[in-house]
Each structure stands twice: as structure tokens, then as C-alpha cells.
Amino acid sequence: MQQSAPAPVAVPGLVDHHAHLLRQAAGIGVAADREAVRAFHERVAREGSTPMDVLDPSPDGRDLPGRLVTGLGRAAAAGLVEITEMGMRSWDYLDALIASQAVAALPLRVRIYVASGLMAESSPAELDARRADCGPWLRVDGVKFYADGWLGPRTCALCQDFADNGGRGLLFTDAAGLARRIQPLAGRGWRIATHAIGDRAVRTVLDAYDLAWDDDPAAMAAAAPRIEHASVLPADLIARMAARGVVAGIQPSFAVTDAGILGPALGPARAAAAYRWSALAAAGVPMLAGTDYPIEVLEPLVGLARLVAGHSRRPGFATADAAPAQALLPTAAAFAAISDPAAGRTLLTADPRTVAPDDIDQIEVVGTSPTPFCA
């Protein structure tokens, strides 16, 4: 007698707290060449701007709703019930998704953080109107700012020189300037997230948050501002984040794909202070996991495996390097960072919280059941 397949297991919905999926689905890619990224960052810095203030051309309007829904469908097929688009650079994306959900339910929930440059071009009345009622599947939650560059092209802002090129990276803003931009938005209830990879950038952002919230840790903790990536973190910065309730937006795959460059870029001692997810967890810093797709892979179970086991064995996703020990989390903590029961349920062939770490990315997605923000 043929045995029936085991019943699917419903788990709290898998979410991606940091992606650029809409931009990718619209056909606007992200530069991956390190020299090109470095040149772009240097140009933006010379102009006194930031990468999040440089807006894309309007996406091609031909069937933009269809292309966005197709991209969201791919995310749903990977097991996600919600994504956060981190740095939307055109209102065309929101308008297209509003038009789509008027016809049919979206494949998953979409949270949006608006790029700081787009916020600067929009009036307060327009911003409040766009945020007020986006329908059942969309939420415009916050604003994304940008403090420094990336580790690979050596443009993230460090307190000491890179080990292999002598520079300290690029800081696009100072604390006072960033605070001036944040304060009026935070006062109107916008959530705040700031890209900061190097320790000098993280320190600057924390100083800006202190200024924006009048050095009131309780008020800051209630607002829960985010630092995206928070990659190079000495102990004093981890303690500051914990004391103020600042959220770390982490990317599990970064610790794997960057493993080979940490030593050359930072030297052995500082490499041990990179991707310190275990130290963040021990200090009580809230953590949300995202992919930074398309920089890294969209599949949440691959990211979860890398966060727990340090690697993925799934065909097509295996890498030569593994994440360093400081970038690993216990399964329960890792799963909490990559899931949200309020967002819906994900149906899997097994519960990733109950299998061996090396088996997490062997689990298959059966389906998803996202929960709309409102009926």
C-alpha cells in the first residue's frame, strides 16, 4: 500500500523585513560590480547627497501592476507572507499595487519604507494622504535614510582604516544633519530606518537618534528606529542599541557571502566584531531578518539555514564559505527574526524549529496563507 504524504505543517508566516523586490520586478536592477558601486558612492558623497536621495527614473508603466504582482508571486512561492520594500523611490509602485489589489488580493502583504529622497520631494499633505489608507494588502510605514556605503567596495564608514586599502570609507551625513531630517517625520508617526554598515556609521546614526528623540531612551524605544545591516559592531555600540531599543535589521546571508572578505577588509581582530548576531541577541537588541534581495537570495529557508547552521546545502545555494560563529543564532531566535504570526501562516513539509540545523533548507514550501492588514 502506498503511504500518503505527511500533512503540511503550518508555522507562523515567514517574512522578509528588508528587500528591494518591487524595484527588481519593475526591471530596475541593483549594481553588483564593486568598482561601479564604489564610483557611485564616491560621486554621491562629492555631491553632498546620499544613495537614498538619488531617485530612479520612473519605472516603465507598461503593465507595471502585472510585473509587480509577478514578483510578489515569486516571493509567495518561496514561502513568504510579507515583504518590506526598504527604500521605495517612486510613488508609481504604490499606485500600481493599489490598482492591482482593487482587482484581486495580492499574493502577500507589502510594507513600504519610502526613500528619503522621495519623502523630500513630497509635501506633508501628500505623504499623510498616501499613508492614510492603502487598502488591505499595503502599508506605508516609514522612511529609509542612508549613512554610509558597503563593505565589499570598501565604502562603509569605519572608525579605523580598512586593513587592505588605508581608507576609512564614506560617511554621507553627520549626526546633526540626519537628526534634522528625522525629527519632523518621527513626530508625525513615521517609522525610521537608516542604512549603516561600519562602526563609524552606526555610531553616527545612534548619535542622530539621540538628538531626534531628545536623548529620551523611553521615547526612542517606543518608536523602535532601525539600523539596517549594523555589520561592524564593537561592544559599546551593541550596548547603546540595547539601552535605547534600537532594532537591528540583519541579513543572514551577508555573513556567508562576505566571509571571504572580512579578514582582508578588516583584519582578524575587527573581523570578529562583524556580523555579531549572537552578541546582539545576548544583549537583548531586537532583530528583524531580511534578505536585501536581489543582493542576496529571496528564499527564507535558505536564509534561516545560514542563520542557524552557517551555511545552506540546498542545490544552487551552497557556498564555499560559511558564516563565522558570531553570526549564528539558536533556531528559536533565528525563526523569531524571520517570521511573524500576525502576517499569516506558511505551510511547510516540516517545522524548521524542530529539525536539525542542516535539514532546515531541505524543507519544502507547500503554500502560504497571508493575513490582510484589514478586512
N, C-alpha and C positions, 0 to 999 in steps of 0.2 A: 504494500500500500504506500502510495506517495505521501510523504509528510507535507503538511501545509506550512507555508512560510510563517515565521513568528509575527505576531501582531505588531504594528508600528508602535513606537514609544513616543508619547507627547511630552515635550520638555518646554520650559519657558522659552519664548521666542528668541532666536539668535538675531543680534542686531550689529550693525556696523556704525560706530559712532564718529567716523571720520572718513569720508570718501569724496571723490570728485566724479561720481558716476554720471550725473546729468551732463556735465561738460564732455565727458568721454563719449556718451551716447549721441551727443549732438555733432560729433566729429571734430571736436577741438581737443587735440592730444596734449600731453604733458611732456615737455622736453626731458629726455633721459641722458643725453650726452653731457658729461661732466664739464667739459670746456665750454659748451654752449650755455649751460646753466651758470657757470662762473661769470662768463661775459655779461649775461643778462643781469645778474645780481650786481656786478660792478657798475654797470650803466645806471641801474635804478638808484644805487647809492649815490653816484655822482650827481644825479638829478634831484637829490634830496627827497626821494619818494620811497615807497616800499612795494614789494611784489604784489601785495593785496590791494594796492591802489591803482595798479595798471590793469585796466579793463580790457577784456577781449572784444573783438568786433561782435556785433550781434550774430547769433547763430543763424545758419541758413534756415529760413522759415518753411521750406518745403517739407511738409509732413513732419515738422518738429514734434508735435504731440505723439505721433506714431513711433518715432525713433526713441523718444524718452521712455515711452511705455515698454518698448522692446528691451531697453537697457534695464528697466526696473524688473522686467520679467526674468532676465538672466540672474539678477540678484535673488529673486524669489526662488528660482530653480536651485540656487546654491544653498538655500535654507534660511535666507534672511527674511524677517518680517518687518524690518525697519532699517532705513539708512539715514545718516545725517550728511547732507551735502554741505561740505565745510568750505565756504567761500564762494557763493553764487555771484557771478559777475554780470548778470543781465536779468532784468525782470521778465524777459521773454520766456525763460524756463518756467517760472511760476505761472505765467499766463497760459502756457501750453499745457501744463499739468492741470490747472483749473478747468480748462476746456475738456481735457480727457476725462476727468472724474465726473463731469456733468453727463457723460455718455455711459460710462461704466466704472465700476470700482477699480482703483489702481491695484497693481499686484502686491504692493506693500505700502507701509506708511513712510512718509518722507518728512524729515525735519530739515530746516534750512537755516544756515548761518550765512548772512549776507556779507559779501566782501566789503571791506572798509571803504574802498573807492566808490562803490555803488551807493553806499549809505551817504557819502559826502555829496553825491550828485542829486540826492533825493530830498525833497522838503519834508519837514516833520509831519505835515498833514498827510502826504503821500505814504510815508512809512507807516504811520498809525493805521491808515486805511487798508494797506496791503496786509498788515499783520492781523487785523481785526477778525476776519472770517475767511479762511481759506478753504473751507469745506471739510469733509470727513477724513480725508487722507493726507492732508498737508498741514504743516505748522511752520510759520516763520518765527524762529525762536531767538536768534541772536546775531551777533556781528563778529566777524573774524578780522583780527589785526595780524601784523607780521613784524617780528622784531629782528630776526637775523636770517642767515642763509642755511645751507645744508652742509652735512658732514663730508659727503663724497667729494664735492668740488672745493672743499676747504673754505667755505664762506660762512659757516656758523661762527658765532661770536664767542671766543674763549677768553678766559682771564689770563692765560699764558699762551705762548706761541705754540702753533702746531709743531709736532716733533719733526716733520719732514719738509716744511717749507718756510718756517720762520715767521709767518704772519699770524695774526690773531682773529682773522675773519672779519665779517662786516656786521655792524650794528646799524640798523636802519632808523632807529628812533632813540631818543633818550627818555628817561622815566617821566619827566615833567610833560614833554610833548605828548606821550602816549596817554598819560592821565587826563590831559585836557580833552582829548578826543573821546575817552571812555566815559567820563563823568556824566555828561548830559544824557548819554544813551542809557547808562546804568540807572540813572534817576528816573527814566521812563519805562523801566522794567525789561530792557533788552539784556539778554544773557551775553556774556563776553568770553571770547576765546582768543588766545594770542599764540601764534607760532613762535616757539623759542627752543632751539636745539642745544646751543652751547651754554656753559655755565654763566658767562658774562651776560648773555641774553636773558636767561632765566632770572638772574639777579635784577636786571633792569626791569623786567616785567613785574616781579614781585614788588619792587620799589614803586612802580607806577600804580599797581593795585592798592598799595598802602595809601598813596596820595588820592586816588579816585574814591576810595571809601573812607577818607579822613582818618586813616590809621585806626579803624574800628574793626577788630578781628571778628566780632559777632556779626556785624553788618556784612562783612565780606563773606563769612561762612554761609550766611543766609542766601547771598547772591550766587555763591559757588562758581566764581570765574574759573576758566580753564586755562591751562598751559598745554599747548599741543606739542607733542613729541617729548619735551623735557628729557633730553637724551643724556646730557653730561651733568651729573648732579652730585656735587660734594655733600657731605652730611649736613652742613649748616643750611643749605637750600631745601633739603628734604624736611628738616625740622621747621623751617618757615612755612612751607606749604602745608604741613600738618597742622600747625598752630592756627592758620588762617582759613582752613577748609578749602584751599585751592585744589581743584581737580586736575589730575594728570591724565591727558589724553594720549595713551600709549599705542604703539604699533608693534605687535608681537613679531611680525616678520622682519622688522628693521634689525633686530638683534641677530638674526640669522644671515640676512643678505649683507650686512655691514661687518660681520665677524672678521672677515679677512682684512679690513682696512682699519680697524680700531687701533691695533698696535702701531702700524706705520703713522697714522694720523696723530695719535695722542700720546704714544709711548706707553710702556707697560703699566705704570702707576695710574695714570689717568684713564687708561682703557678699563681698569677695574671699577672706575666711577661712572662708566657709561651703561645705559640701559639697566639701571638698578631697580628693577620692578620689585624684587623681594624686599629691598630696603624701604621702598615706598609703602608696601603692604604692611611691613612691621611697624612703621611709624604711624599708620592709620590714615595715610593720604588716600582720598577717594580716587579710583581709577576707572576709566572707561576705555575700552579697546576698540580700535578702528584699523582699517587696512591701508588708508591713504591710496586706495585704488584710483588710477591704474599704475601707480608707482609699485604697489605690491598686489598680490593675488587677492581676489574678492572672496574666495571660498572660506567661510568662517571656521569650518572644522580643521582646515589646514592651519589657520592662524591659532586656533585653540591647541592643536598638537604642538606647534612650535613654542607656545607659551608654557606648556606643561612639560613636554619632553625635550624641547630644544631643537627639534627637527621634525620634518614630515617625511613619511615613507610612501605617500601616495604617488603612484606613477605620474610623472610630469611635474611634480612639485618637490622632489628630493634635491638637496643641495650638497655641495662638497663640505660646507662648513655647518657647524651647529652653534646655537646661541650659547653665550657664556653662562656660567652657573648663576650669576647675579640677576639674569634676565628670566629666570624660571619662577613660576608660581605653583602652589598646590592646586590641584584640579578644582576644588570648590571656589577658590578665589579667582582663578582664571575664568571659570564659567560665569561667575557673577559679573565680571567685567565685560563679557561678550554676549550677555543675554538680558532680557527684560520681560518679566511675566506680564506687565501691563501692555506690552506691544503685541502680544498674541502667543501662538504656540507653533513650534516646529516639530514635525513628525519625522522620526529617525528610526533606523533599524536597531539602534541600541542607545542607551542613555550614556552620553560621554562622561558623566560623573561617576559611573560605576564600572568602567572598563579600564584596562591597563593603559598607561600613557601612550605606549607605542601602537595601541589599537584605535586611538581616537579618530585618526584620519582615515581609517578603514570603514567607518560608519557611513552609511548611505542616507541621503535625504529622500524621504518618501513624499513629503508635501509640506505646505505651510498653511497656517490659518491666522493671518494678521487681524488685529483688532482696530477698527477705525477710531480716530481720536474722538469723534462724536457721531451719534446716530444720524 
